[in-house]
Amino acid sequence: MRTPRQRILCGQVFLIRISDMTDIAIPPEEIRRRKSRRWLLLAVNFLALLIAFPIVWFSIPSGPSVSLRDLLLGTVEQGPFLIQIRAPGILKPRTERWVTSNVSGTVERLLAHPGSLVETHSPLLKLSNPTLGTELQKARFALTRTQAEATAQQAQLEDHLYTLQEDLASAKAQATSAEMRVKADASLLREAVISRLQYETNRLDARNDAQLVASTEQRIRAFRRNVAAQSENEQSLVASARADLQTAEANIQALTPQAGMSGQVQTVSVQAGQSLTAGTAIARIANARFLNATLAVSPDDAGEITVGQTVEILLPNPEEPVLHGTVERVSPNVVKGAVPVTVRLAGKIPKGARPQMAVTGVISVSHMTNVLHVGRPVGVQPDSKGVVYVLSTDGDSASRRPVRFGLASSNGIQILSGLTPGERIVLSDTTQWGPRMRIRQ
């Protein structure tokens, strides 16, 4: 039967009783030696931990950190610096026209659709409005009636004028006869053939006949002026009726709106069956062979742009050629947070270019030969003082440093002081960083 192990401490014999084995006695000196060795090992291990802990502690970087893969870095360079402004935009037709309805009506059918090529007199759609047909008939009848009334009035005036002219002729004949009789009576009076009273009576009649001639001539002159005025009035009435007829005819023609220019239909704003009022936009026509670009430039950069500066227009498809042009107009207003800049394109427009296509414009502002420059950090403004984070030589950390900036480009900015060539800085947003940031590789 096996017995438990037995051990004697403090100078007694330590026995190990194992079945089928002989008990062995361990001397006390050996026990003390083994205990000393154990404590020595514990002391050595503890001392090693005391030495290693501060080494490890101080070797581990402390403080906030950021991954290098999340950063956008830039290297300070000394050399030529092209100041460019990059801005988004769209292509727009150089000439375009909105076609509106001149009359009200209902759309019967569409004759043109977006993409249709049209000429000046090409019809776009067909409207119906029975009221306009009735107004046309009324205008025709009104013109005919006015012309007839004018003709009748003119005939009546001419007839009255003829009557006055006959009265004048009769008065002249009577005056001539009276004058001849007075001359004859003068001889008879000298010969005492007639009395003095008879002679004076004849002279008075002659004077009255002469006055009648003068009065009739004055009446004719006044009547001629009246005839002219009446004629002008009748002519104005006829012209007004004719204008009403022309308007009615134009309204009938307006039931078939025309393009008004050669080009391509860009948009059609109506559909069949729709009721339109006068002034309703129908379609937009543009000449797609001649395009301009309208860029949306930030207000901070717009001050450096002037008319005549060269511009490169990049199309969305990189296989398409780069378009070249010049700044034609800089808007004085800010529209939706940006300043519109119109670029007049030169040369042939590629087939892939379309109106309203999104493009990117690169405006060349100026060229500097020997300038210290770097990529533009987030939030940095030209001609200002700012703070950037400069990477250490080993790239393990970045420290804050004040810098003075000069002129800016869309992809870089001039350094006036604070940096040296070859230094690397953080271009990403660092607004939440502290004085020093650890960089995780």
NUZASE-181669 format. One record per residue (C-alpha): residue in one letter; residue number from 1; x, y, z. Coordinates in steps of 0.1 Angstrom, whole numbers. Layout:
BEGIN
   aa     i      c1      c2      c3
    a   NUM       X       Y       Z
...
***
This chain:
BEGIN
   aa     i      c1      c2      c3
    m     1       0       0       0
    r     2      13      34     -10
    t     3      19      59      17
    p     4      19      97      12
    r     5      50     116       8
    q     6      66     128      40
    r     7      89     157      45
    i     8     108     170      75
    l     9     116     208      76
    c    10     140     228      97
    g    11     169     203      99
    q    12     150     171      98
    v    13     154     145      72
    f    14     133     150      41
    l    15     118     116      31
    i    16     100     106       0
    r    17      83      73       4
    i    18      72      58     -29
    s    19      59      24     -34
    d    20      85       0     -46
    m    21     112      27     -41
    t    22     138      32     -14
    d    23     135      64       8
    i    24     163      89       1
    a    25     174     115      27
    i    26     183     151      16
    p    27     208     169      37
    p    28     197     203      52
    e    29     226     221      34
    e    30     213     210       1
    i    31     179     223      10
    r    32     193     257      20
    r    33     214     258     -12
    r    34     184     251     -34
    k    35     164     278     -16
    s    36     192     303     -20
    r    37     194     295     -57
    r    38     156     300     -60
    w    39     157     334     -43
    l    40     187     344     -64
    l    41     168     336     -96
    l    42     138     356     -84
    a    43     160     386     -76
    v    44     178     384    -110
    n    45     144     383    -128
    f    46     130     412    -107
    l    47     161     433    -114
    a    48     159     425    -151
    l    49     123     437    -151
    l    50     133     469    -133
    i    51     159     476    -160
    a    52     137     466    -190
    f    53     106     485    -180
    p    54     118     521    -184
    i    55     136     511    -216
    v    56     105     497    -231
    w    57      83     525    -217
    f    58     104     553    -231
    s    59     109     535    -264
    i    60      72     535    -271
    p    61      60     568    -287
    s    62      34     587    -268
    g    63       7     613    -277
    p    64     -19     614    -305
    s    65     -11     597    -338
    v    66     -24     595    -373
    s    67     -18     569    -401
    l    68       5     580    -429
    r    69     -19     564    -454
    d    70     -45     589    -444
    l    71     -23     620    -451
    l    72     -17     640    -482
    l    73      19     652    -482
    g    74      37     678    -502
    t    75      74     686    -507
    v    76      87     721    -507
    e    77     104     729    -541
    q    78     125     758    -554
    g    79     120     766    -591
    p    80      95     777    -618
    f    81      59     781    -605
    l    82      30     784    -629
    i    83       0     801    -612
    q    84     -31     783    -624
    i    85     -67     784    -613
    r    86     -87     752    -617
    a    87    -125     755    -617
    p    88    -154     733    -627
    g    89    -178     744    -654
    i    90    -201     734    -682
    l    91    -201     739    -720
    k    92    -228     763    -733
    p    93    -238     773    -768
    r    94    -224     806    -780
    t    95    -257     814    -796
    e    96    -290     800    -784
    r    97    -326     810    -787
    w    98    -357     803    -766
    v    99    -388     799    -787
    t   100    -420     811    -770
    s   101    -456     809    -781
    n   102    -470     842    -794
    v   103    -506     830    -791
    s   104    -526     808    -768
    g   105    -537     774    -780
    t   106    -537     737    -776
    v   107    -507     716    -788
    e   108    -520     693    -816
    r   109    -487     676    -823
    l   110    -449     680    -819
    l   111    -429     684    -851
    a   112    -394     686    -835
    h   113    -377     668    -806
    p   114    -345     672    -786
    g   115    -316     665    -810
    s   116    -335     675    -842
    l   117    -316     696    -866
    v   118    -336     727    -877
    e   119    -334     756    -900
    t   120    -347     792    -895
    h   121    -382     784    -909
    s   122    -385     748    -895
    p   123    -418     743    -877
    l   124    -416     730    -841
    l   125    -452     721    -833
    k   126    -488     727    -844
    l   127    -513     746    -822
    s   128    -550     749    -826
    n   129    -572     779    -816
    p   130    -606     784    -834
    t   131    -610     819    -819
    l   132    -581     831    -840
    g   133    -598     820    -872
    t   134    -629     840    -863
    e   135    -608     870    -855
    l   136    -591     868    -889
    q   137    -625     868    -907
    k   138    -636     898    -886
    a   139    -604     917    -894
    r   140    -609     910    -931
    f   141    -645     923    -930
    a   142    -635     954    -910
    l   143    -608     963    -935
    t   144    -632     959    -964
    r   145    -658     981    -947
    t   146    -633    1007    -938
    q   147    -619    1009    -973
    a   148    -655    1012    -987
    e   149    -663    1040    -962
    a   150    -632    1058    -971
    t   151    -639    1056   -1008
    a   152    -675    1069   -1003
    q   153    -663    1097    -981
    q   154    -636    1106   -1007
    a   155    -662    1106   -1035
    q   156    -686    1128   -1014
    l   157    -658    1153   -1007
    e   158    -648    1155   -1043
    d   159    -684    1161   -1054
    h   160    -687    1190   -1030
    l   161    -654    1204   -1042
    y   162    -667    1202   -1078
    t   163    -698    1222   -1067
    l   164    -677    1249   -1051
    q   165    -655    1251   -1082
    e   166    -687    1255   -1104
    d   167    -698    1283   -1080
    l   168    -665    1300   -1084
    a   169    -666    1298   -1122
    s   170    -701    1313   -1122
    a   171    -690    1340   -1098
    k   172    -660    1349   -1119
    a   173    -682    1351   -1150
    q   174    -707    1374   -1133
    a   175    -679    1396   -1119
    t   176    -663    1399   -1153
    s   177    -696    1409   -1168
    a   178    -703    1434   -1141
    e   179    -668    1449   -1146
    m   180    -674    1453   -1183
    r   181    -708    1469   -1177
    v   182    -692    1494   -1154
    k   183    -667    1504   -1180
    a   184    -694    1509   -1205
    d   185    -716    1528   -1181
    a   186    -687    1552   -1175
    s   187    -688    1563   -1212
    l   188    -726    1565   -1211
    l   189    -724    1586   -1179
    r   190    -702    1611   -1196
    e   191    -726    1614   -1224
    a   192    -755    1616   -1199
    v   193    -772    1586   -1213
    i   194    -776    1570   -1179
    s   195    -780    1586   -1146
    r   196    -754    1589   -1119
    l   197    -775    1566   -1097
    q   198    -776    1539   -1123
    y   199    -738    1541   -1127
    e   200    -731    1538   -1090
    t   201    -755    1509   -1087
    n   202    -737    1490   -1114
    r   203    -704    1497   -1098
    l   204    -717    1484   -1065
    d   205    -729    1452   -1081
    a   206    -695    1448   -1097
    r   207    -677    1451   -1064
    n   208    -701    1426   -1048
    d   209    -694    1401   -1077
    a   210    -657    1405   -1071
    q   211    -660    1399   -1034
    l   212    -681    1368   -1042
    v   213    -653    1355   -1063
    a   214    -628    1361   -1035
    s   215    -650    1345   -1009
    t   216    -657    1314   -1031
    e   217    -619    1310   -1037
    q   218    -613    1312    -999
    r   219    -640    1285    -993
    i   220    -624    1263   -1019
    r   221    -590    1266   -1002
    a   222    -605    1258    -968
    f   223    -624    1229    -983
    r   224    -593    1215    -999
    r   225    -576    1215    -964
    n   226    -607    1198    -950
    v   227    -605    1172    -978
    a   228    -568    1165    -970
    a   229    -576    1161    -933
    q   230    -606    1139    -940
    s   231    -584    1118    -964
    e   232    -557    1114    -938
    n   233    -583    1103    -912
    e   234    -598    1078    -936
    q   235    -563    1065    -945
    s   236    -555    1061    -908
    l   237    -587    1041    -903
    v   238    -578    1019    -933
    a   239    -542    1015    -920
    s   240    -555    1005    -886
    a   241    -579     979    -901
    r   242    -551     966    -923
    a   243    -528     963    -892
    d   244    -555     944    -874
    l   245    -558     921    -903
    q   246    -520     916    -904
    t   247    -520     908    -867
    a   248    -548     883    -872
    e   249    -529     867    -900
    a   250    -497     866    -879
    n   251    -516     850    -851
    i   252    -527     823    -875
    q   253    -491     818    -886
    a   254    -480     817    -849
    l   255    -501     786    -845
    t   256    -470     769    -862
    p   257    -440     783    -842
    q   258    -407     782    -861
    a   259    -372     777    -849
    g   260    -359     811    -859
    m   261    -323     800    -863
    s   262    -303     772    -877
    g   263    -291     747    -850
    q   264    -302     718    -829
    v   265    -331     715    -806
    q   266    -318     712    -770
    t   267    -350     710    -751
    v   268    -388     709    -757
    s   269    -408     722    -728
    v   270    -444     712    -740
    q   271    -462     680    -749
    a   272    -491     671    -772
    g   273    -525     681    -757
    q   274    -511     708    -735
    s   275    -528     742    -734
    l   276    -505     771    -738
    t   277    -508     808    -731
    a   278    -490     835    -749
    g   279    -454     837    -738
    t   280    -450     801    -728
    a   281    -416     787    -735
    i   282    -417     760    -762
    a   283    -382     749    -770
    r   284    -345     760    -768
    i   285    -325     760    -800
    a   286    -287     762    -800
    n   287    -259     760    -825
    a   288    -238     732    -811
    r   289    -209     739    -835
    f   290    -199     770    -816
    l   291    -195     765    -778
    n   292    -183     785    -749
    a   293    -174     773    -714
    t   294    -188     789    -683
    l   295    -165     782    -652
    a   296    -175     786    -616
    v   297    -145     803    -600
    s   298    -142     808    -562
    p   299    -145     845    -552
    d   300    -110     843    -536
    d   301     -94     834    -570
    a   302    -117     855    -592
    g   303     -97     887    -584
    e   304     -66     873    -603
    i   305     -86     866    -635
    t   306     -86     891    -663
    v   307    -100     891    -698
    g   308     -76     876    -724
    q   309     -59     850    -701
    t   310     -54     816    -717
    v   311     -75     787    -706
    e   312     -74     749    -711
    i   313    -107     730    -710
    l   314    -106     694    -700
    l   315    -134     671    -711
    p   316    -146     642    -690
    n   317    -133     617    -715
    p   318     -95     618    -713
    e   319     -93     605    -748
    e   320    -109     637    -761
    p   321     -85     665    -770
    v   322     -79     695    -747
    l   323     -98     725    -758
    h   324     -81     759    -757
    g   325     -96     793    -753
    t   326     -94     827    -736
    v   327    -113     845    -709
    e   328    -140     865    -725
    r   329    -160     878    -695
    v   330    -157     878    -657
    s   331    -191     883    -640
    p   332    -192     911    -614
    n   333    -216     891    -593
    v   334    -214     860    -571
    v   335    -238     833    -582
    k   336    -244     804    -558
    g   337    -211     810    -541
    a   338    -190     813    -572
    v   339    -181     839    -599
    p   340    -191     829    -634
    v   341    -163     832    -659
    t   342    -170     829    -697
    v   343    -143     813    -718
    r   344    -145     817    -756
    l   345    -132     785    -772
    a   346    -111     785    -803
    g   347    -106     759    -829
    k   348    -128     730    -839
    i   349    -151     715    -813
    p   350    -147     677    -810
    k   351    -177     655    -817
    g   352    -178     644    -781
    a   353    -184     679    -768
    r   354    -221     687    -761
    p   355    -239     716    -745
    q   356    -243     713    -707
    m   357    -214     689    -705
    a   358    -194     691    -673
    v   359    -158     702    -679
    t   360    -128     714    -659
    g   361    -111     747    -668
    v   362     -75     755    -660
    i   363     -68     793    -662
    s   364     -32     803    -666
    v   365     -27     835    -645
    s   366      10     840    -644
    h   367      44     823    -646
    m   368      72     828    -620
    t   369     108     815    -627
    n   370     124     809    -593
    v   371     100     806    -565
    l   372      98     785    -533
    h   373      65     767    -535
    v   374      46     737    -523
    g   375      12     720    -527
    r   376     -16     741    -513
    p   377     -26     729    -478
    v   378     -63     728    -468
    g   379     -77     761    -457
    v   380     -46     782    -466
    q   381     -53     815    -483
    p   382     -29     835    -506
    d   383     -10     864    -492
    s   384     -16     854    -456
    k   385       1     839    -425
    g   386      -7     803    -415
    v   387       5     773    -397
    v   388      15     740    -413
    y   389      28     707    -399
    v   390      63     698    -410
    l   391      74     661    -410
    s   392     105     652    -391
    t   393     135     638    -409
    d   394     126     602    -402
    g   395      89     609    -409
    d   396      77     596    -375
    s   397      62     629    -364
    a   398      49     662    -375
    s   399      54     695    -357
    r   400      35     728    -361
    r   401      54     757    -377
    p   402      43     792    -387
    v   403      46     800    -425
    r   404      41     831    -446
    f   405      23     824    -480
    g   406      23     844    -512
    l   407       6     839    -545
    a   408     -16     808    -549
    s   409     -24     784    -577
    s   410     -50     757    -579
    n   411     -24     731    -571
    g   412       2     750    -551
    i   413      11     782    -532
    q   414      42     804    -529
    i   415      62     802    -497
    l   416      76     835    -486
    s   417      91     823    -453
    g   418      90     795    -428
    l   419     100     765    -450
    t   420     131     753    -469
    p   421     134     732    -500
    g   422     131     695    -495
    e   423     109     697    -464
    r   424      77     677    -463
    i   425      45     692    -450
    v   426      10     679    -444
    l   427     -15     692    -469
    s   428     -46     674    -454
    d   429     -69     691    -429
    t   430     -51     695    -396
    t   431     -76     717    -377
    q   432     -80     691    -349
    w   433     -43     684    -344
    g   434     -23     694    -314
    p   435      12     710    -314
    r   436      28     676    -323
    m   437      14     646    -341
    r   438      29     611    -342
    i   439      29     595    -377
    r   440      22     558    -379
    q   441      39     542    -408
***
